[in-house]
Amino acid sequence: MVDPCYTPAGMAAEPLRFPNLVTGFDRSPEHAARAALYTRYTQHEWSQNSVNNYNESDAKRNFSERVRNDIMRMLRETDEIGTQGQRDSGRRIGERITDTTFWRNEVSIEMERLVATCEKLNDTRRQLERAIAGIEGPLHIVQECLYHREKRQGLEQVHDAVEQSLLKEVAILRECQDKFRNMLEKVRQQSKNCRATQNELETDMRNKEYALGIDSMCHQLNNFSKGLQFYAGIERYDPTVCDTERWAAASAGTLQRSQSERAKATQMLSDAENLINVSATEIWEQWSNTNSAFTRRIAMTIEIKNKLQLHLHKIQQEMFDVEKTLELLNKAIEDKLQPMKVAHTRLQARTNRPHLEKCRDEAQHRLVKEVCDLQETMETLRSKIATAEGTHQTLLGVRAGLEADLRNKSTTLFIDRDQCMGLRRGYPVTAAIKA
C-alpha cells in the first residue's frame, strides 16, 4: 500500500490538501479524515433536494415543451409564410407575364401595321420619283414644240391659241413637278418618322421579349430547381426605374405615337395618290387641249393654204390673160402702122399736087382725120399697154406675196403637223406619270 505521504524522488515533500465539501475550505488530510466520521446533510435536506430536483425538472421540461411547441408553431408559420410568399410571388409573376404578353402582342400587331404602312410609303415615294422623272418627257416635248414654232416665217410667227396652250402646258407641267417634289419631301420625312417609330417599337418588343424570357424562367423556378443561389443583400438592391403605371403608360405612349404616325402616313398616302391622279388628269386635259389646238390650227392653215393656192392659180391665170392682152395690144399697134404709113404716103403724095389742085377737099380732110384717129388710137393702145404692164407688175408682186405666204404656210404646216404633232402623237403622257 502506498504511503500517502510518499513523495517521488525529485519532488518536494508537501502534505496533501483536500477541499471541504461543506465549507469549501481546504483542510489538511487529518482534518478530512476526522470530518468523514460526521454526516454532512440532514434527511430533510436530502428529501428537499429531491423535491427541488423534481420541481426543477418539471419546470424545465414544461418550459422546454412550451419552447418546442412555439418552435413547431413558428416552423409551421414560417413554412406557410414561405409557401404562401412563393405562391403569391409566382402568381404576381404570372400576372406580369400576362400583362407583358398583352403589350408585346399589341406592339407586335402595331409594328406589323406600321411596317406595311412604311412599305406603302416607299411605293408612293418611288411613284412620285417616277412621276417627277416622267414629267421631263412631256416638258421636253412641249419645249421642243415651242422651239420648232420659233422657226416659222413672217406673219406666221403669230401668238396663236397653240402657242398660248403650249405656254400654259409648260406652266402646268412645272407646277405639277414642284407639287410632286414637295409631296416627295413630305413622304420622305414621314418615312423617317415611321422608321424612327418602328425602331422604338422594335426596341420595346425586344425588351419585352427579354423580360418575358426572364419572367418565364422565374415563374418556373421552385425549391427543387437547379442553380439556386444566395445573393446577400439582393432585397435591399432596387434596380427598377419606374412603377407599373409608368411602364404601362410608356407602352401605351409608344403605341399611340405609332398610331399617330401611321394615321399621318395614311393621310399622306391618300394625299399623294390624289395629287398624282389630279395632276395626271390636269396634264392629260391640257395635253389634249394643246393637241386639239394644234389640230384646229393645222386645219385652219390647210384651209388658208388651199385658198391661197386657189388665189395663186387665179392670179397666174390673170397674169396669163394680161400677157395675152399685151400681145394683142402690141399686135394692134403694129396693125395700125401700115394704115398710118398708107395715110402718110397719101398725104405726102397729095402735097405734090400742082397749084390749085392742092385743094382741102374731103379726101384731104378724111386723110388728116384718119392720121389723127390712127395716132389717137395708137396713143390709147400705148396707154393701155402701160396700164396692162402696171397691172402685170402688180400681179407679179401679188403672186410673189402669195407664193411667199404659201411657203410660210407650208413651213408652218410642216412644223405643226409633222414635227410638233409627230412628237406629241405617240407619247404616253398619263402612263409616264402614273406608271
NORMOTA-V195901 format. One record per residue. N is the residue number from 1. PSI is psi in degrees with one decimal (* if undefined). Layout:
N_PSI ; N_PSI
//
This chain:
1_134.7 ; 2_135.6 ; 3_130.8 ; 4_-20.0 ; 5_8.5 ; 6_135.4 ; 7_127.0 ; 8_158.0 ; 9_142.8 ; 10_-1.9 ; 11_146.3 ; 12_139.3 ; 13_119.8 ; 14_131.7 ; 15_142.8 ; 16_142.3 ; 17_132.2 ; 18_138.4 ; 19_147.3 ; 20_122.0 ; 21_-23.8 ; 22_-54.4 ; 23_-27.4 ; 24_-2.1 ; 25_147.7 ; 26_136.7 ; 27_165.5 ; 28_160.9 ; 29_-33.1 ; 30_-43.0 ; 31_-37.5 ; 32_-39.5 ; 33_-36.4 ; 34_-34.9 ; 35_-27.1 ; 36_-16.1 ; 37_-10.4 ; 38_149.1 ; 39_144.3 ; 40_-33.6 ; 41_162.0 ; 42_170.3 ; 43_-35.5 ; 44_-41.4 ; 45_-36.4 ; 46_-45.1 ; 47_-42.8 ; 48_-35.2 ; 49_-38.8 ; 50_-43.4 ; 51_-42.5 ; 52_-39.9 ; 53_-40.1 ; 54_-47.7 ; 55_-44.3 ; 56_-38.0 ; 57_-44.3 ; 58_-43.4 ; 59_-47.0 ; 60_-36.8 ; 61_-41.0 ; 62_-43.3 ; 63_-42.3 ; 64_-38.3 ; 65_-41.9 ; 66_-43.1 ; 67_-42.7 ; 68_-39.2 ; 69_-41.9 ; 70_-40.6 ; 71_-43.2 ; 72_-41.7 ; 73_-43.7 ; 74_-37.8 ; 75_-43.4 ; 76_-40.9 ; 77_-43.8 ; 78_-37.5 ; 79_-43.0 ; 80_-41.3 ; 81_-46.1 ; 82_-45.3 ; 83_-44.9 ; 84_-41.5 ; 85_-43.8 ; 86_-37.8 ; 87_-44.5 ; 88_-41.1 ; 89_-41.5 ; 90_-40.5 ; 91_-42.8 ; 92_-41.6 ; 93_-38.9 ; 94_-42.8 ; 95_-40.5 ; 96_-39.9 ; 97_-40.6 ; 98_-46.2 ; 99_-45.3 ; 100_-40.4 ; 101_-40.6 ; 102_-51.0 ; 103_-34.9 ; 104_-43.3 ; 105_-40.8 ; 106_-44.3 ; 107_-40.4 ; 108_-45.2 ; 109_-44.9 ; 110_-36.5 ; 111_-39.3 ; 112_-43.4 ; 113_-41.3 ; 114_-39.3 ; 115_-42.6 ; 116_-40.1 ; 117_-39.5 ; 118_-38.6 ; 119_-40.9 ; 120_-38.4 ; 121_-41.2 ; 122_-40.7 ; 123_-42.7 ; 124_-38.8 ; 125_-45.1 ; 126_-37.1 ; 127_-39.7 ; 128_-40.0 ; 129_-41.7 ; 130_-35.9 ; 131_-41.6 ; 132_-44.5 ; 133_-33.6 ; 134_-26.0 ; 135_-24.8 ; 136_-37.2 ; 137_-57.7 ; 138_-37.8 ; 139_-41.0 ; 140_-40.7 ; 141_-44.2 ; 142_-43.1 ; 143_-38.4 ; 144_-39.1 ; 145_-42.0 ; 146_-40.7 ; 147_-42.7 ; 148_-40.8 ; 149_-15.6 ; 150_-15.5 ; 151_0.0 ; 152_151.3 ; 153_145.8 ; 154_-139.9 ; 155_-6.4 ; 156_-16.7 ; 157_58.5 ; 158_144.8 ; 159_76.9 ; 160_-175.8 ; 161_-31.6 ; 162_-45.3 ; 163_-40.7 ; 164_-42.6 ; 165_-38.1 ; 166_-43.9 ; 167_-40.1 ; 168_-38.7 ; 169_-39.7 ; 170_-44.6 ; 171_-42.8 ; 172_-43.4 ; 173_-44.5 ; 174_-37.7 ; 175_-43.9 ; 176_-37.7 ; 177_-41.2 ; 178_-41.2 ; 179_-41.4 ; 180_-40.3 ; 181_-43.2 ; 182_-44.2 ; 183_-37.4 ; 184_-40.5 ; 185_-41.3 ; 186_-41.2 ; 187_-41.5 ; 188_-42.9 ; 189_-41.0 ; 190_-35.1 ; 191_-41.2 ; 192_-43.7 ; 193_-41.5 ; 194_-40.0 ; 195_-37.7 ; 196_-42.9 ; 197_-38.7 ; 198_-38.7 ; 199_-39.7 ; 200_-44.9 ; 201_-42.7 ; 202_-41.7 ; 203_-45.0 ; 204_-39.6 ; 205_-42.3 ; 206_-42.2 ; 207_-40.5 ; 208_-37.2 ; 209_-43.4 ; 210_-44.1 ; 211_-38.6 ; 212_-39.7 ; 213_-43.4 ; 214_-47.5 ; 215_-35.6 ; 216_-40.5 ; 217_-43.1 ; 218_-37.2 ; 219_-26.3 ; 220_-10.7 ; 221_143.6 ; 222_-175.3 ; 223_-14.5 ; 224_8.8 ; 225_155.3 ; 226_157.2 ; 227_12.6 ; 228_137.4 ; 229_163.6 ; 230_137.8 ; 231_99.1 ; 232_131.6 ; 233_9.0 ; 234_-27.8 ; 235_-20.7 ; 236_-9.2 ; 237_121.6 ; 238_98.3 ; 239_0.7 ; 240_152.1 ; 241_-8.4 ; 242_171.2 ; 243_-178.9 ; 244_-39.7 ; 245_-44.7 ; 246_-36.3 ; 247_-48.5 ; 248_-39.0 ; 249_-37.5 ; 250_-44.0 ; 251_-43.3 ; 252_-38.3 ; 253_-40.7 ; 254_-43.5 ; 255_-40.5 ; 256_-40.9 ; 257_-41.6 ; 258_-43.6 ; 259_-37.6 ; 260_-47.0 ; 261_-36.7 ; 262_-37.7 ; 263_-42.2 ; 264_-42.2 ; 265_-40.9 ; 266_-43.3 ; 267_-39.3 ; 268_-38.0 ; 269_-43.1 ; 270_-43.4 ; 271_-42.4 ; 272_-44.1 ; 273_-42.1 ; 274_-40.1 ; 275_-43.4 ; 276_-44.9 ; 277_-45.6 ; 278_-44.1 ; 279_-41.4 ; 280_-40.9 ; 281_-43.8 ; 282_-43.6 ; 283_-42.7 ; 284_-41.0 ; 285_-44.5 ; 286_-37.4 ; 287_-44.4 ; 288_-40.4 ; 289_-40.9 ; 290_-42.6 ; 291_-40.0 ; 292_-40.7 ; 293_-40.0 ; 294_-44.4 ; 295_-44.6 ; 296_-41.4 ; 297_-40.0 ; 298_-43.6 ; 299_-41.6 ; 300_-42.1 ; 301_-40.9 ; 302_-41.1 ; 303_-46.4 ; 304_-38.2 ; 305_-42.4 ; 306_-40.8 ; 307_-40.2 ; 308_-40.4 ; 309_-38.5 ; 310_-44.9 ; 311_-37.3 ; 312_-40.6 ; 313_-42.5 ; 314_-42.4 ; 315_-43.8 ; 316_-39.2 ; 317_-40.6 ; 318_-40.3 ; 319_-40.4 ; 320_-41.9 ; 321_-40.2 ; 322_-41.8 ; 323_-40.8 ; 324_-41.2 ; 325_-39.9 ; 326_-40.3 ; 327_-42.4 ; 328_-40.0 ; 329_-44.5 ; 330_-41.5 ; 331_-37.3 ; 332_-39.8 ; 333_-43.3 ; 334_-37.8 ; 335_-27.5 ; 336_-14.4 ; 337_-42.7 ; 338_-49.5 ; 339_-39.4 ; 340_-41.1 ; 341_-41.6 ; 342_-46.1 ; 343_-44.0 ; 344_-42.4 ; 345_-41.7 ; 346_-45.0 ; 347_-41.9 ; 348_-42.7 ; 349_-39.6 ; 350_-16.0 ; 351_-14.3 ; 352_5.2 ; 353_145.4 ; 354_149.2 ; 355_-123.1 ; 356_-4.4 ; 357_-18.2 ; 358_64.8 ; 359_140.3 ; 360_73.5 ; 361_-177.1 ; 362_-36.1 ; 363_-42.0 ; 364_-45.0 ; 365_-42.1 ; 366_-36.6 ; 367_-43.2 ; 368_-44.8 ; 369_-37.3 ; 370_-44.4 ; 371_-45.0 ; 372_-44.6 ; 373_-42.5 ; 374_-41.5 ; 375_-44.3 ; 376_-40.3 ; 377_-42.6 ; 378_-38.5 ; 379_-41.3 ; 380_-44.0 ; 381_-39.5 ; 382_-38.7 ; 383_-37.3 ; 384_-36.9 ; 385_-44.8 ; 386_-42.4 ; 387_-44.2 ; 388_-41.4 ; 389_-39.5 ; 390_-43.9 ; 391_-40.5 ; 392_-42.3 ; 393_-39.9 ; 394_-43.3 ; 395_-35.3 ; 396_-43.2 ; 397_-43.1 ; 398_-42.8 ; 399_-41.5 ; 400_-43.0 ; 401_-43.3 ; 402_-42.2 ; 403_-41.8 ; 404_-43.5 ; 405_-38.9 ; 406_-40.4 ; 407_-41.8 ; 408_-41.7 ; 409_-40.2 ; 410_-41.2 ; 411_-44.0 ; 412_-42.9 ; 413_-42.4 ; 414_-41.5 ; 415_-49.7 ; 416_-46.6 ; 417_-43.2 ; 418_-50.0 ; 419_-57.9 ; 420_-55.2 ; 421_-27.4 ; 422_-36.5 ; 423_-40.2 ; 424_-26.4 ; 425_-38.0 ; 426_11.1 ; 427_125.8 ; 428_89.7 ; 429_-51.8 ; 430_-41.6 ; 431_-34.2 ; 432_-29.5 ; 433_-40.6 ; 434_14.1 ; 435_*
//
